[in-house]
Amino acid sequence: MKNSIITVILLAAILFFGCVPKNNSAFNPDDVSILVFVTGLIAGSPAYELMAEGANAALQKYPDLRIKIYEAGINQAEWEMQLTEMISTGEYNIVIGSNPSLPEICKNAMRHFPDIKFIILDAFYEGNPQIKTYFYNQYEQSLLLGYLAGLITVSDMPNANRHKRIGFIAAQEYPLLTNQMVPGFLKGARLVDNEIELDMRIVGNWIDASKASELTSAMIDSGVDVFTAIAGGAAQGMIRTAADRGAYIVWYNNNAYNLARGVIVGCGIMEQKKLMLEIIEEILSGEMQYGYNRTIGISDGYLGFITDDPAYQNLPLDIRTRFEQFLNEF
């Protein structure tokens, strides 16, 4: 009888504890040390500004979490060396960055550090068990901005001219830019009018605002009346010249209307801050999986367009109506 009672108790215990959900892979905040590796400078770069804001939001939510935000500067030749030096200290077990070139840099730097994980935003890479990437469908955002640029350049707005010519200023060429962003921008414009031409110029770096200003002025002389840019701090030169000479700008990734109201007339949005916070919470929950890429876009809620700012509302009603019809198709 006694043995039967013991058996029943043991079976009950097994059933009870076997049904309790386990989350052995979850982390306490003090078990995680994150290096936010900025390949460039934060100021003037929407993607990096939003990434830093997300990291700081995580620190406010989890005060015991250790996060170091490190700016590697604009010399790309030094990025891999700096990253290797940072992770060789043993202070960090997770690196988060945002740059299409980072997967290869991380792959080289991680050779002697098999326990460190790398999460890279705005990049595509698969197959390495230490790397997870998030690839923004920037073709979609480019299509939106190009469509609005097309509507403006063929309009009768005060600074629109008779030429059907839009401009793209880039710091440098790289695959995401040349394969998705520039083609998407032109395609969006040509959905408005197939005769629209694109004038693209390269600054050569991410900080030379004077060079960007010179390029902008030359492009205005050639008939460009609507611009966009992926140029970091150099884009400030484009903004100043467009304001001085009378041209319009549509902007990638964040709300920049206040930088030049009446000049910057449309802003796309990249929800990098939200994604950064979600990533850190997924790390802490133990649910982060590595080795593959996740592509995200407008339908996922990570790319979009800011329509509730007064600067956008000042666009002519017919332009806003056509643009928002196009936006709602996504």
C-alpha positions in Angstrom: 0.0 0.0 0.0 2.8 2.3 1.0 4.6 1.7 -2.3 1.4 2.4 -4.3 1.0 5.8 -2.6 4.6 6.7 -3.4 4.1 5.7 -7.0 1.0 7.8 -7.3 2.8 10.8 -5.8 5.8 10.4 -8.2 3.4 10.2 -11.2 1.6 13.3 -10.1 4.8 15.1 -9.7 6.0 14.1 -13.1 2.8 15.2 -14.7 2.8 18.5 -12.8 6.3 19.5 -13.5 6.2 18.1 -17.0 3.3 20.5 -17.8 5.1 23.6 -16.5 6.3 25.7 -19.4 10.1 26.2 -19.4 12.0 29.1 -20.7 15.6 28.1 -19.9 16.9 30.1 -22.8 15.7 33.5 -21.4 18.3 36.0 -20.2 18.5 38.4 -17.3 19.4 41.8 -18.5 22.7 41.6 -16.6 23.6 38.5 -18.6 23.6 40.4 -21.9 26.2 42.9 -23.0 25.5 44.6 -26.4 27.9 46.5 -28.6 26.0 48.8 -31.0 28.6 49.2 -33.7 27.9 52.3 -35.8 29.7 52.2 -39.2 30.0 55.9 -39.5 28.7 58.8 -37.5 25.3 59.0 -35.8 24.6 62.7 -36.5 23.1 63.3 -39.9 22.3 59.6 -40.6 18.7 58.7 -40.0 19.3 54.9 -39.8 22.0 55.4 -37.1 20.1 58.0 -35.2 17.1 55.7 -35.0 19.2 52.7 -34.1 20.7 54.7 -31.2 17.3 55.9 -30.1 16.1 52.3 -30.0 19.1 51.3 -27.9 18.5 54.1 -25.4 14.8 53.2 -25.2 15.9 49.7 -24.3 18.2 51.1 -21.6 15.3 53.1 -20.1 13.1 49.9 -20.1 15.9 47.7 -18.8 18.2 49.8 -16.6 20.5 46.8 -15.8 21.1 46.1 -19.5 24.7 46.8 -20.7 24.8 48.6 -24.0 27.8 50.4 -25.5 27.1 52.6 -28.6 30.4 53.0 -30.6 30.9 55.2 -33.6 33.5 53.7 -35.9 33.8 56.9 -38.1 33.8 57.3 -41.8 37.0 55.5 -42.7 35.6 52.2 -43.9 39.1 50.6 -44.1 39.3 50.8 -40.3 35.8 49.3 -39.5 36.9 45.6 -39.4 40.0 46.4 -37.3 37.9 48.4 -34.8 35.2 45.8 -34.5 37.8 43.0 -33.9 39.5 45.1 -31.2 36.1 45.8 -29.5 35.0 42.2 -29.4 38.4 40.8 -28.4 38.0 42.5 -25.0 35.5 39.9 -24.1 33.1 42.6 -22.8 30.3 41.9 -25.3 28.4 38.8 -26.3 26.1 40.5 -28.9 27.0 43.0 -31.6 24.2 45.0 -33.4 24.9 47.2 -36.4 23.2 48.6 -39.5 25.0 48.6 -42.8 24.8 46.4 -46.0 28.6 45.8 -45.8 28.6 44.6 -42.2 27.9 40.9 -42.7 31.3 40.4 -44.5 33.1 42.5 -41.9 31.5 40.5 -39.1 32.3 37.2 -40.8 35.9 38.1 -40.9 36.0 39.5 -37.4 34.2 36.6 -35.7 36.7 33.9 -36.7 38.2 33.6 -33.3 35.0 34.5 -31.3 32.5 31.6 -31.8 30.3 32.6 -28.9 29.5 36.2 -30.1 26.3 36.8 -32.0 25.9 39.5 -34.7 22.6 41.1 -35.6 22.7 43.4 -38.6 19.9 45.7 -39.8 19.5 47.0 -43.3 21.5 44.0 -44.7 21.0 40.6 -46.2 23.0 37.5 -45.2 22.1 33.9 -44.6 23.7 30.6 -43.6 26.1 31.7 -40.8 24.9 30.5 -37.3 26.3 33.6 -35.6 24.6 36.2 -37.9 21.0 37.3 -38.1 20.1 40.0 -40.6 17.0 42.2 -41.2 16.7 43.4 -44.8 14.4 46.4 -45.4 12.6 46.3 -48.7 14.0 49.7 -49.7 12.7 49.3 -53.2 9.2 49.9 -51.8 10.2 53.1 -50.0 12.0 54.3 -53.1 9.0 53.6 -55.2 6.9 55.8 -52.9 9.4 58.7 -52.9 9.9 58.4 -56.6 6.2 58.5 -57.2 5.8 61.7 -55.2 8.8 63.2 -56.9 7.2 62.4 -60.2 3.9 64.1 -59.2 5.8 67.2 -58.1 8.1 67.6 -61.2 5.2 67.5 -63.6 3.1 69.8 -61.4 2.6 73.6 -61.5 4.0 74.1 -58.0 6.1 77.3 -57.8 9.5 75.7 -58.0 8.6 73.0 -60.5 10.0 73.7 -64.0 9.2 72.6 -67.5 11.8 69.8 -67.3 10.8 66.3 -66.3 13.9 65.7 -64.3 14.5 64.5 -60.7 17.8 64.1 -58.8 19.4 61.6 -56.6 22.6 62.5 -54.6 24.4 59.6 -53.0 27.5 59.5 -50.8 28.8 56.4 -52.7 27.6 53.5 -54.7 26.9 50.1 -53.1 24.6 47.2 -54.1 21.5 48.1 -52.1 21.6 51.6 -53.5 22.3 50.7 -57.2 20.1 47.6 -57.3 17.1 48.7 -55.3 16.9 52.3 -54.2 17.8 54.2 -57.4 15.8 51.9 -59.7 12.8 52.1 -57.4 13.0 55.8 -57.2 13.1 56.1 -61.0 10.4 53.5 -61.5 8.1 55.3 -59.0 8.5 58.6 -60.9 7.9 56.9 -64.3 4.7 55.5 -63.0 3.6 59.1 -63.1 5.2 60.0 -66.4 7.4 57.7 -68.4 9.4 60.6 -69.8 10.8 61.6 -66.4 14.6 61.4 -66.3 16.9 60.8 -63.4 20.1 62.7 -62.7 22.3 60.9 -60.2 25.5 62.3 -58.7 28.0 60.8 -56.3 29.6 62.9 -53.5 32.4 60.4 -52.8 32.0 60.3 -49.0 29.4 60.8 -46.3 30.4 64.2 -44.9 31.3 66.6 -47.7 28.4 69.0 -47.6 30.2 71.5 -49.8 30.5 68.9 -52.6 26.9 68.0 -52.2 26.0 71.7 -52.5 28.0 72.0 -55.7 26.3 68.9 -57.2 22.9 70.2 -56.3 23.5 73.5 -57.9 24.7 71.9 -61.1 21.7 69.6 -61.1 19.3 72.5 -60.7 21.1 74.2 -63.7 20.4 71.0 -65.7 16.7 71.2 -64.9 16.3 69.1 -61.7 13.5 70.4 -59.5 13.0 67.5 -57.0 15.8 65.8 -55.1 16.4 62.9 -52.8 19.6 61.8 -51.1 21.3 58.9 -49.3 24.4 60.9 -48.3 24.6 61.1 -44.5 25.8 64.5 -43.3 26.7 65.6 -46.8 23.0 65.9 -47.6 23.0 69.1 -45.5 24.6 70.8 -48.5 21.8 69.6 -50.8 19.2 71.0 -48.4 20.8 74.4 -48.1 21.2 74.8 -51.9 17.7 73.5 -52.6 16.3 76.1 -50.2 18.5 78.9 -51.6 17.8 78.2 -55.3 14.2 76.9 -55.1 13.8 73.1 -55.4 12.0 70.4 -53.5 13.2 67.4 -51.6 11.7 64.0 -50.7 13.5 62.3 -47.9 14.3 58.7 -46.8 13.8 57.0 -43.5 12.8 59.7 -40.9 10.8 62.9 -40.3 13.0 65.6 -41.6 10.3 68.2 -42.5 11.6 70.6 -39.9 15.1 70.7 -41.5 13.6 72.8 -44.3 9.9 73.4 -44.2 8.5 74.0 -47.6 11.6 72.5 -49.2 11.4 69.0 -47.8 7.8 68.1 -48.8 7.7 64.4 -48.3 9.3 62.0 -45.8 9.4 58.2 -45.8 9.9 56.4 -42.5 12.0 53.4 -41.5 10.9 52.0 -38.1 14.5 51.3 -37.0 13.9 52.5 -33.5 10.9 50.1 -33.0 12.8 47.2 -34.6 15.9 47.8 -32.4 13.8 47.6 -29.3 12.0 44.5 -30.5 15.3 42.8 -31.3 16.7 43.5 -27.8 13.5 42.2 -26.2 13.7 39.1 -28.4 17.3 38.6 -27.2 16.3 38.9 -23.6 13.4 36.4 -24.1 15.8 33.8 -25.5 13.8 33.6 -28.7 16.3 35.2 -31.1 17.3 32.8 -33.9 20.4 33.2 -35.9 21.6 32.0 -39.3 18.9 33.5 -41.5 17.5 36.8 -42.8 14.2 38.4 -42.3 12.9 40.8 -45.0 10.6 43.5 -43.8 8.7 46.3 -45.6 5.6 48.4 -45.7 3.1 45.6 -45.1 5.0 44.5 -42.1 4.9 48.0 -40.6 8.6 48.8 -40.8 8.5 51.1 -43.7 6.0 53.8 -44.5 5.4 57.5 -45.2 4.6 60.4 -42.9 1.4 62.1 -44.0 0.3 63.8 -40.8 2.9 66.5 -40.7 1.7 70.0 -41.8 4.6 70.3 -44.2 3.2 67.4 -46.2 -0.4 68.7 -45.8 0.7 71.9 -47.6 1.2 70.0 -50.9 -1.6 70.7 -53.4 -4.6 68.5 -52.7 -4.5 66.8 -56.1 -0.9 65.7 -55.5 -1.8 64.4 -52.0 -4.9 62.6 -53.3 -3.0 60.8 -56.1 -0.1 59.9 -53.8 -2.2 58.5 -51.0 -4.1 56.4 -53.5 -0.8 55.0 -54.6 0.3 54.5 -50.9 -2.8 52.6 -50.1 -2.1 50.1 -52.8 0.7 48.6 -50.6 
